[in-house]
Amino acid sequence: TRVAAILEPIYAEADAPAKLVEIYRLLYDGSDDALRKADLQRQIATLCETRLGRVDLAFEAYGKVLCALPRDDDAIDNLERIAEATDAWAEVGEMYRSALAQPLQIFEQIDLRVRIARLYDEKLDEPERAIRTYQRILDLSANHRGALTALEPLFERTERWTELADILRKKRTLVEDRASEVDTTYRLARVMETHLHDAAGALDLYREVISTDPNHAPTLKALEALYLGG
């Protein structure tokens, strides 16, 4: 390590990026300091991508930054930037899961799990894994609005109507304004009526909507359909 530290400025002065990468790797292996290790891998990533044309090695280095500092936004941004260009989303998911193996505070776990869930949903087309990940987030933070909101279309897409109804009931307890309350209650009523075949339960919810917003057109239309069909 001492020799590597001596050679570093020499190779930098000589503009020898490949040799600098090797020096930084030696310094990385010899360090126990997370910040130092992350900084060395960041330098490796920059050299590999901009000087050596090795995006794959830069990607690997940013992954090591993330393992050293699981909430490093720069590493995350660069991993996702490279993944977008190379379609390496599965590999990003593995890196995020590796980062989760580090000792993390609850809010740090949640941040990473949100990223993993979005990746499953938006990039890897794995809705069931996305659902499980968002549910794990709710285990950690029962009222996490992002997870609740994200689960709605996932449950709808996978036709898990009972779970969708449960999510909408939960959201009803969290709404903070009249318009959101009306919208959430109406959507729950539609799920109850259309997919769970609970006309009585839906009717009770439609009445709640009308008591809050007497002119809510979708609810009036639904009530008319119930009356004509009943």
Solvent accessible surface area in square Angstrom, and as a share of the most:
residue,aa,sasa,rsa
1,T,99,0.58
2,R,207,0.76
3,V,101,0.58
4,A,4,0.03
5,A,51,0.40
6,I,114,0.58
7,L,52,0.26
8,E,42,0.19
9,P,81,0.51
10,I,94,0.48
11,Y,45,0.17
12,A,55,0.42
13,E,154,0.69
14,A,67,0.52
15,D,86,0.45
16,A,23,0.18
17,P,20,0.13
18,A,57,0.44
19,K,112,0.47
20,L,16,0.08
21,V,4,0.03
22,E,93,0.42
23,I,8,0.04
24,Y,14,0.05
25,R,76,0.28
26,L,101,0.50
27,L,10,0.05
28,Y,36,0.14
29,D,107,0.55
30,G,47,0.45
31,S,21,0.13
32,D,150,0.78
33,D,76,0.39
34,A,45,0.35
35,L,124,0.62
36,R,95,0.35
37,K,43,0.18
38,A,1,0.00
39,D,61,0.32
40,L,0,0.00
41,Q,5,0.02
42,R,63,0.23
43,Q,57,0.25
44,I,3,0.01
45,A,0,0.00
46,T,69,0.40
47,L,24,0.12
48,C,0,0.00
49,E,42,0.19
50,T,94,0.55
51,R,119,0.44
52,L,61,0.31
53,G,58,0.56
54,R,109,0.40
55,V,58,0.33
56,D,80,0.41
57,L,42,0.21
58,A,0,0.00
59,F,20,0.08
60,E,83,0.37
61,A,3,0.02
62,Y,12,0.05
63,G,4,0.04
64,K,77,0.33
65,V,0,0.00
66,L,0,0.00
67,C,49,0.29
68,A,24,0.19
69,L,42,0.21
70,P,19,0.12
71,R,109,0.40
72,D,22,0.11
73,D,93,0.48
74,D,68,0.35
75,A,0,0.00
76,I,6,0.03
77,D,87,0.45
78,N,22,0.11
79,L,0,0.00
80,E,50,0.22
81,R,113,0.41
82,I,4,0.02
83,A,0,0.00
84,E,110,0.49
85,A,90,0.70
86,T,76,0.44
87,D,114,0.59
88,A,13,0.10
89,W,22,0.08
90,A,56,0.43
91,E,90,0.40
92,V,0,0.00
93,G,1,0.01
94,E,98,0.44
95,M,36,0.16
96,Y,1,0.00
97,R,74,0.27
98,S,53,0.34
99,A,0,0.00
100,L,33,0.17
101,A,86,0.67
102,Q,65,0.29
103,P,132,0.83
104,L,28,0.14
105,Q,115,0.51
106,I,90,0.46
107,F,97,0.41
108,E,30,0.13
109,Q,36,0.16
110,I,17,0.09
111,D,61,0.32
112,L,3,0.01
113,R,49,0.18
114,V,20,0.11
115,R,69,0.25
116,I,6,0.03
117,A,0,0.00
118,R,127,0.46
119,L,8,0.04
120,Y,9,0.03
121,D,31,0.16
122,E,122,0.55
123,K,86,0.36
124,L,49,0.24
125,D,108,0.56
126,E,55,0.25
127,P,30,0.19
128,E,74,0.33
129,R,91,0.33
130,A,0,0.00
131,I,0,0.00
132,R,138,0.51
133,T,16,0.09
134,Y,7,0.03
135,Q,65,0.29
136,R,96,0.35
137,I,0,0.00
138,L,30,0.15
139,D,106,0.55
140,L,41,0.21
141,S,36,0.23
142,A,62,0.48
143,N,77,0.40
144,H,45,0.20
145,R,124,0.45
146,G,40,0.38
147,A,0,0.00
148,L,3,0.01
149,T,72,0.42
150,A,23,0.17
151,L,0,0.00
152,E,18,0.08
153,P,76,0.48
154,L,1,0.00
155,F,3,0.01
156,E,98,0.44
157,R,123,0.45
158,T,37,0.22
159,E,121,0.54
160,R,63,0.23
161,W,49,0.17
162,T,79,0.46
163,E,59,0.26
164,L,9,0.04
165,A,0,0.00
166,D,75,0.39
167,I,14,0.07
168,L,2,0.01
169,R,99,0.36
170,K,69,0.29
171,K,38,0.16
172,R,64,0.23
173,T,104,0.60
174,L,30,0.15
175,V,39,0.23
176,E,149,0.67
177,D,75,0.39
178,R,136,0.50
179,A,74,0.57
180,S,42,0.27
181,E,70,0.31
182,V,9,0.05
183,D,64,0.33
184,T,4,0.02
185,T,3,0.02
186,Y,41,0.15
187,R,76,0.28
188,L,3,0.01
189,A,0,0.00
190,R,85,0.31
191,V,12,0.07
192,M,19,0.08
193,E,39,0.17
194,T,63,0.37
195,H,66,0.30
196,L,57,0.28
197,H,154,0.69
198,D,53,0.27
199,A,54,0.41
200,A,73,0.56
201,G,17,0.17
202,A,0,0.00
203,L,57,0.28
204,D,75,0.39
205,L,15,0.08
206,Y,0,0.00
207,R,144,0.52
208,E,78,0.35
209,V,2,0.01
210,I,41,0.21
211,S,92,0.59
212,T,41,0.24
213,D,31,0.16
214,P,80,0.50
215,N,127,0.65
216,H,31,0.14
217,A,68,0.52
218,P,57,0.36
219,T,0,0.00
220,L,81,0.40
221,K,153,0.65
222,A,6,0.04
223,L,43,0.22
224,E,101,0.46
225,A,58,0.45
226,L,41,0.20
227,Y,179,0.68
228,L,131,0.65
229,G,72,0.69
230,G,102,0.99
